[in-house]
Amino acid sequence: MSNSRLKANLFNLDKGYYLSKNDPLYWNKLFQRQANNPEAMFHVGMAAEREAKDYLEKYYTTRVDKYLNLYRKTIARSCNLVKSSFQKGFIPARLDFLRIEREMHLAELRIAELNRPTSYSKKQIILIFISAVILSILGAYVFLPHAESLTMNEHNHAYMLPYEVIEGIPPELTIISDNRLVINIPEKDSTKEKIVNALIEKLKMEYEMNPLTAKQVIAVDDKDREIGRAIWEGKGESIQVYISTIKTETALDNKEVQLWETTTVIRSALYQFVKKNGYVPKDLSELNQGYPNNYLTEFPREPYKMKNTVTTSPTRDGGWLFSYVEFSADKDLASMVKEALKPNLSYDKDIPFMPLRILIDKDKNNLFVLSENRIIRDYPVALGKDNATPEGKLFISKKVVNPDKNVPQNRNVYGTRAMELANMNYAIHGTNTPSTIGRNISQGCVRMNNSEMEELYAMIPLNTEVEISHNLSDIIPIESDGYVPPRNLYSNSGNLREEDPFTDYHWAD
């Protein structure tokens, strides 16, 4: 055997002591010397299970209680070792723990069936009582908290939910967009096993506090890049753990483009507020007022820590950093807004800014959201028949949630959101007839699918410029390949404060 192969076959304990991996007692010896080694713990636990099954088989054959007692003692040790191995980060132990737990239960059911008498003697009653006590002790030993794991029983139940580890980027789930947590994992601890273990541990803690609501836990590295995510969609569902420790440049670039987009959205709201009012608000909550001053329903989340809170101190723990500046007509407004509002992250790259605008192409029945020459969204729309949709440069003069709310839904032609244009006879709005999208069929308004209209409404602030025209192909750029829009970073739920219950709207539909 070559020196390299010999060295690979030896485990270095310390101080010149080695264990041979060919030794049949290798795992036992390693466990004796390193009792916290999770892999050794697992293999010793599995050996204990085989020993326990031998005792159980002997009990079935002889009905001698000694073998039953030995089985229960040994299988409890096996179960506890495999469980501890999993808790310490040895992921393959999970399925074996679930299997051993299930087989323990089935074995006890069979034992009870075998020992069920037609009538119970006093001695048998005593034996049944003793067995019940032993089972209770075993159950407490396996499932109740130990010194190293102070958790509730329900917590353990969440911990045992089956889960699947998936390499890749997770889907964006709007049903749990508001119920997510972010944990930081240092680069030195960013192995696959440690990421999975940290995500599952955090998710089960959240489950303990609220077992009824779907959850997400996101793991980020020291540079705020996502490296893993655990998703639980609710009762009856398994946990899905997505691991992305090896990221492609496309994935990283995509996250950065999402940060540029969400930064552009919140900056655009501040830009339009200052442009309209002539001053910089001292509190950004002025952008989230109710109708008619509702620039944005909520601020977008930044894509790294998934936060939309605003701070005036650079903590770099997520959300947005606002630095108040005095308004000056002598300064370029876009540059002033860019300096006043930034992501509150460990992100030092420059994020360029030009305010959002909307272009509507009457030739292609498309609505584009752009910042300067960069497309953010592209939606199909229905426009006016006989060229009824007005052309020219307008702006968003009003934003309304649930326009004409008192009209039954099947007859409400404006859908769930509307943005009135400077020409008050027309609006961009949802619809109750989605089959008309892409056609020239309205009385002049711009119709959109309700779900897309809700997304547009969440992104576009009051006073945003809208240009409607033919022949826009010369000025509309081509969207970059591979970009995944951040659908989960905006709140599309709307706010009752943005309703206008005192107005019956009569746009041209």
C-alpha positions in Angstrom: 0.0 0.0 0.0 1.4 3.5 -0.9 2.1 6.0 1.8 -0.7 8.3 0.5 -3.3 5.5 0.6 -2.1 4.4 4.0 -2.3 8.0 5.3 -5.9 8.3 3.9 -6.8 5.2 5.7 -5.8 6.5 9.1 -7.7 9.0 11.4 -5.4 11.3 13.4 -6.7 11.6 16.9 -3.9 13.8 18.3 -0.4 13.5 19.8 0.7 10.9 17.3 -2.3 8.5 17.9 -4.1 7.1 14.9 -7.1 4.9 14.3 -7.3 2.6 11.3 -10.6 3.0 9.3 -10.4 -0.7 8.5 -10.7 -1.6 12.2 -14.2 -3.2 12.7 -14.3 -1.3 16.0 -13.2 2.0 14.4 -16.4 3.9 15.1 -16.6 2.6 18.7 -13.0 3.6 19.4 -13.5 7.0 17.8 -16.7 7.6 19.9 -14.9 6.6 23.1 -12.2 9.3 22.4 -14.4 11.9 20.8 -17.9 11.6 22.3 -19.2 14.7 20.5 -18.1 13.5 17.0 -21.5 13.4 15.2 -20.6 10.8 12.6 -19.1 8.5 15.2 -22.3 9.0 17.3 -24.4 8.0 14.3 -22.5 4.8 13.6 -22.5 3.7 17.2 -26.2 4.4 17.4 -26.9 2.3 14.3 -24.9 -0.5 15.8 -27.0 -0.2 18.9 -30.1 -0.5 16.8 -28.9 -3.8 15.3 -28.2 -5.1 18.8 -31.6 -4.0 20.0 -33.3 -5.8 17.1 -31.5 -9.0 18.0 -32.9 -8.7 21.6 -36.3 -8.1 20.2 -36.2 -11.1 18.0 -35.1 -13.3 20.9 -38.0 -11.9 22.9 -40.5 -12.7 20.2 -39.1 -16.3 20.1 -38.8 -17.0 23.9 -41.2 -14.4 25.5 -38.5 -14.0 28.2 -38.9 -10.5 29.8 -35.1 -10.1 30.1 -34.8 -9.8 26.3 -37.6 -7.3 26.2 -35.9 -5.1 28.8 -32.6 -5.3 27.0 -34.3 -4.3 23.7 -36.0 -1.3 25.3 -32.8 -0.1 26.9 -30.7 -0.5 23.8 -33.2 0.9 21.3 -33.6 4.0 23.5 -29.8 4.5 23.5 -29.7 4.0 19.7 -32.5 6.5 19.1 -30.9 9.1 21.3 -27.5 8.8 19.7 -28.9 9.1 16.1 -31.0 12.0 17.2 -28.0 13.8 18.8 -25.9 13.1 15.7 -28.5 14.9 13.6 -28.7 17.8 16.0 -25.0 18.2 15.9 -25.0 18.6 12.1 -24.8 15.1 10.6 -27.6 15.5 8.1 -27.8 11.8 6.9 -29.0 10.8 10.4 -32.4 12.5 10.0 -34.1 9.8 8.0 -32.7 7.0 10.3 -33.9 8.8 13.4 -37.5 9.1 11.9 -37.4 5.4 10.9 -36.1 4.2 14.3 -38.8 6.3 16.1 -41.5 4.8 13.9 -40.3 1.3 14.3 -40.1 1.7 18.1 -43.7 2.6 18.1 -44.7 -0.3 15.9 -42.7 -2.7 18.0 -44.5 -1.6 21.2 -47.9 -2.0 19.4 -46.9 -5.6 18.5 -45.6 -6.4 22.0 -48.9 -5.1 23.5 -50.9 -7.3 21.0 -48.8 -10.4 21.8 -49.3 -9.8 25.6 -53.0 -9.0 25.5 -54.7 -11.6 27.7 -58.3 -12.6 27.8 -58.4 -11.7 31.5 -55.7 -10.0 33.5 -54.1 -11.5 36.5 -52.7 -9.4 39.3 -49.2 -10.1 38.1 -50.0 -9.2 34.5 -51.5 -5.9 35.6 -48.4 -5.1 37.5 -46.2 -5.9 34.5 -48.4 -3.7 32.2 -48.1 -0.9 34.7 -44.3 -1.2 34.9 -44.1 -1.4 31.1 -46.1 1.8 30.8 -43.8 3.6 33.2 -40.8 2.4 31.3 -42.3 3.6 28.0 -43.0 7.0 29.6 -39.5 7.3 30.8 -38.1 6.3 27.4 -40.4 8.8 25.7 -39.3 11.6 28.0 -35.7 10.6 27.5 -36.0 10.7 23.7 -38.4 13.6 23.2 -38.3 16.0 26.1 -35.6 18.8 26.4 -32.1 17.9 27.5 -29.5 20.3 28.8 -28.1 20.9 25.3 -31.5 21.5 23.7 -34.0 23.5 25.7 -37.1 23.1 23.5 -40.7 22.4 23.8 -42.4 19.2 22.6 -44.1 21.0 19.8 -40.7 22.3 18.9 -39.4 18.8 18.4 -42.4 18.0 16.3 -41.5 20.8 13.9 -37.9 19.7 14.0 -39.0 16.3 12.8 -41.0 17.5 9.8 -39.6 15.8 6.7 -37.5 18.1 4.5 -35.7 18.1 1.2 -32.3 19.7 0.5 -32.3 21.3 -3.0 -29.3 22.9 -4.8 -30.4 26.0 -6.5 -32.4 29.2 -6.3 -35.7 29.0 -4.4 -39.1 30.1 -5.9 -40.6 33.4 -4.7 -43.7 32.7 -2.6 -46.0 35.7 -2.1 -48.0 33.8 0.6 -45.1 34.1 3.0 -43.5 37.3 1.7 -44.4 39.0 5.0 -43.2 36.2 7.3 -39.5 35.7 6.8 -36.4 36.0 8.9 -32.7 36.5 7.9 -29.8 34.8 9.7 -26.1 35.5 9.1 -23.7 32.7 8.7 -20.0 33.6 8.7 -17.9 32.3 5.8 -16.0 29.9 8.0 -19.2 28.2 8.9 -20.8 28.1 5.4 -20.6 24.4 4.8 -23.7 22.7 3.4 -24.3 20.8 6.6 -24.0 23.9 8.8 -26.2 26.0 6.6 -28.9 23.4 6.6 -28.7 22.9 10.3 -28.8 26.6 11.1 -31.8 27.1 8.8 -33.8 24.2 10.2 -33.0 25.2 13.8 -34.2 28.8 13.2 -37.3 27.7 11.4 -38.3 25.3 14.2 -37.9 28.1 16.8 -40.3 30.2 14.8 -42.7 27.3 14.5 -42.7 26.9 18.2 -43.9 30.5 18.6 -46.5 30.3 15.9 -47.2 26.8 14.4 -50.1 28.0 12.2 -48.3 30.4 9.8 -46.1 29.6 6.8 -42.5 30.6 7.2 -39.2 31.3 5.4 -35.7 31.6 6.9 -33.0 33.1 4.7 -29.3 32.6 5.4 -26.8 35.2 4.1 -23.1 35.4 4.2 -20.8 38.2 5.5 -21.4 40.1 2.3 -25.2 39.9 2.6 -25.5 37.4 -0.2 -28.1 34.7 0.1 -26.5 31.2 0.6 -29.6 29.2 1.7 -33.3 29.3 2.4 -35.7 27.1 4.4 -39.4 27.3 3.3 -42.3 25.8 5.2 -45.7 26.5 3.4 -47.8 25.4 6.3 -49.5 22.3 7.9 -49.1 19.1 6.0 -46.2 20.4 3.9 -42.6 19.4 4.2 -39.7 21.8 4.6 -37.7 22.7 1.5 -34.1 23.8 2.1 -32.5 25.5 -0.8 -28.7 25.7 -0.8 -26.7 28.1 -3.0 -23.2 28.0 -1.5 -21.7 28.0 -5.0 -23.3 31.0 -6.8 -22.9 31.8 -10.5 -22.1 35.3 -11.6 -25.5 35.5 -13.2 -27.2 34.9 -9.8 -25.0 37.5 -8.1 -25.6 40.0 -10.8 -29.4 39.3 -10.6 -29.4 40.1 -6.9 -27.5 43.3 -7.6 -30.0 44.3 -10.3 -32.8 43.7 -7.9 -31.1 46.0 -5.4 -30.8 48.6 -8.1 -34.4 48.2 -9.0 -35.8 48.5 -5.5 -33.5 51.4 -4.7 -34.8 53.1 -7.8 -38.4 52.6 -6.8 -38.0 54.1 -3.3 -35.8 56.9 -4.6 -38.4 57.7 -7.3 -41.1 58.2 -4.6 -38.8 60.7 -2.8 -38.0 62.4 -6.0 -41.6 62.9 -7.0 -42.5 64.1 -3.5 -39.8 66.7 -3.5 -40.5 67.8 -7.1 -44.2 68.2 -6.2 -43.9 69.8 -2.8 -40.6 71.7 -3.0 -39.1 70.3 0.2 -37.5 67.2 1.5 -39.6 65.4 4.2 -37.9 64.9 7.5 -39.6 61.6 7.9 -40.0 59.2 4.9 -43.4 58.0 6.3 -44.8 61.1 4.5 -44.5 59.0 1.4 -46.8 56.3 2.8 -49.8 58.4 3.6 -53.4 57.6 2.8 -55.3 58.8 -0.3 -54.7 61.3 -1.9 -51.1 61.6 -0.8 -50.2 58.0 -1.2 -46.9 58.0 -3.1 -46.2 54.3 -2.2 -48.3 51.9 -0.2 -45.1 50.5 1.4 -41.4 50.8 0.7 -39.9 47.8 -1.2 -37.7 45.4 0.6 -34.1 45.3 -0.4 -33.2 41.8 -1.7 -30.3 40.9 0.7 -31.9 41.1 4.2 -35.5 41.4 3.0 -36.2 44.5 5.1 -38.0 47.8 4.2 -37.5 49.6 7.5 -35.9 53.1 7.4 -33.1 54.2 9.6 -31.1 57.4 9.9 -28.0 55.6 11.3 -25.8 53.4 9.0 -26.2 50.1 10.9 -25.9 48.0 7.7 -28.4 45.4 9.0 -30.9 45.9 6.2 -33.6 48.2 5.0 -33.0 51.8 3.9 -30.7 54.6 5.1 -32.2 58.1 4.9 -29.9 61.2 5.4 -32.0 64.4 5.5 -30.8 67.2 3.3 -32.1 70.7 2.7 -33.8 71.1 -0.7 -32.0 73.6 -3.0 -33.3 74.5 -6.4 -29.7 75.0 -7.5 -28.9 71.3 -7.0 -29.7 68.5 -9.4 -32.7 66.8 -7.8 -31.9 63.3 -8.9 -28.3 63.6 -7.5 -29.6 65.0 -4.2 -32.1 62.1 -3.8 -29.4 59.6 -4.7 -27.2 60.8 -1.8 -30.1 61.1 0.6 -31.5 57.6 0.2 -29.4 54.4 0.1 -29.6 50.7 1.1 -28.7 50.2 4.7 -26.3 47.3 3.8 -22.6 46.4 3.6 -22.8 47.3 -0.1 -20.3 49.9 -1.2 -20.9 50.0 -5.0 -22.4 53.0 -6.6 -26.1 52.6 -7.4 -27.1 55.0 -10.2 -30.5 56.7 -10.2 -32.9 58.2 -12.7 -36.6 58.4 -11.7 -39.1 55.8 -13.0 -41.2 56.6 -16.0 -43.9 54.8 -18.0 -44.0 54.3 -21.8 -47.1 52.9 -23.5 -46.7 51.6 -27.0 -49.9 51.9 -28.9 -48.6 49.8 -31.8 -47.7 46.8 -29.6 -50.3 47.3 -26.8 -47.5 47.2 -24.2 -46.8 49.2 -21.1 -43.1 49.6 -20.1 -41.7 50.7 -16.8 -38.2 52.3 -17.2 -35.4 54.1 -15.4 -33.6 56.2 -18.0 -33.1 53.6 -20.8 -33.4 50.4 -18.7 -36.6 48.4 -18.7 -37.9 47.2 -15.3 -41.3 45.8 -16.4 -43.1 45.0 -19.6 -46.9 44.4 -19.4 -49.5 43.7 -22.1 -52.4 46.2 -22.0 -55.8 46.8 -23.6 -56.1 50.2 -25.3 -58.9 52.3 -26.8 -60.7 51.3 -29.9 -60.6 53.6 -32.9 -57.4 55.2 -31.4 -59.3 56.5 -28.4 -56.4 56.4 -26.0 -54.9 59.9 -25.8 -51.3 60.4 -26.9 -48.6 62.6 -25.4 -46.8 63.2 -22.1 -49.0 62.9 -19.0 -48.4 61.9 -15.3 -50.0 59.9 -12.5 -52.3 62.4 -10.7 -54.1 60.0 -8.4 -53.7 56.4 -7.0 -56.8 54.5 -5.8 -57.2 51.1 -4.2 -60.5 49.4 -5.0 -62.0 52.1 -7.1 -65.8 52.0 -7.1 -65.6 49.6 -4.2 -69.4 49.5 -3.8 -69.9 48.2 -7.3 -70.2 44.3 -7.4 -66.9 42.8 -8.5 -68.3 41.2 -11.7 -69.6 44.6 -12.8 -66.6 46.7 -11.6 -64.8 47.5 -14.8 -61.8 49.1 -13.0 -60.6 46.1 -11.1 -58.7 46.4 -7.8 -56.4 49.3 -8.6 -56.4 52.5 -10.6 -53.9 55.3 -11.4 -55.6 58.3 -12.8 -53.8 60.3 -15.5 -53.4 64.1 -15.7 -56.2 63.9 -18.3 -58.8 63.0 -15.7 -61.0 61.2 -18.2 -58.5 58.4 -18.4 -56.7 56.0 -16.1 -54.5 53.0 -16.0 -56.6 50.4 -14.2 -57.4 46.7 -13.7 -60.3 44.9 -15.3 -63.1 42.4 -14.8 -62.6 41.1 -18.4 -59.0 39.8 -18.6 -59.7 38.3 -22.0 -59.6 41.8 -23.5 -55.9 42.4 -22.6 -53.8 43.0 -25.7 -56.6 44.3 -27.8 -57.9 47.8 -28.8 -61.3 47.6 -27.2 -61.7 50.2 -24.4 -63.2 53.6 -24.5 -59.7 55.1 -24.1 -58.4 53.8 -20.7 -55.4 51.5 -20.3 -56.5 48.1 -19.0 -54.3 45.6 -17.3 -54.7 42.2 -15.6 -55.5 42.8 -12.0 -52.4 41.0 -10.6 -50.1 42.9 -12.9 -51.9 46.2 -12.1 -51.4 45.5 -8.4 -47.7 45.1 -8.9 -47.4 48.2 -11.0 -49.4 50.2 -8.4 -47.0 49.0 -5.7 -43.9 50.3 -7.7 -45.1 53.5 -9.3 -45.3 56.7 -7.1 -47.6 59.6 -7.6 -46.6 62.2 -10.3 -44.6 59.6 -12.4 -44.3 60.6 -16.0 -46.4 58.7 -18.5 -45.8 58.9 -22.3 -48.3 57.3 -24.7 -47.3 57.1 -28.4 -47.0 55.2 -31.6 -43.5 54.3 -33.0 -41.7 53.9 -29.6 -39.5 51.1 -31.0 -36.6 53.6 -31.5 -36.5 54.7 -27.9 -37.4 51.5 -26.0 -34.3 49.4 -25.2 -34.1 45.7 -25.1 -34.3 44.2 -21.6 -31.1 42.4 -20.4 -31.2 38.6 -20.6 -31.4 36.5 -17.5 -32.9 39.1 -15.2 -35.5 37.8 -12.7 -37.8 40.6 -11.4 -38.1 40.6 -7.6 -41.8 39.8 -7.3 -41.5 39.2 -3.6 -40.0 42.5 -2.6 -43.2 44.6 -3.0 -46.4 44.6 -1.1 -49.4 44.1 -3.4 -52.0 43.9 -0.7 -53.1 47.5 -0.8 -54.1 49.6 2.1 -57.7 50.7 3.1 -56.4 54.2 3.7 -55.8 54.4 -0.1 -59.5 53.9 -0.9 -61.7 56.8 -2.0 -65.2 55.8 -0.8 -66.7 59.2 -1.6 -66.1 59.3 -5.3 -67.9 57.3 -8.1 -65.4 57.1 -10.9 -66.4 57.4 -14.5 -63.2 57.1 -16.5 -63.5 56.2 -20.2 -62.9 52.5 -19.4 
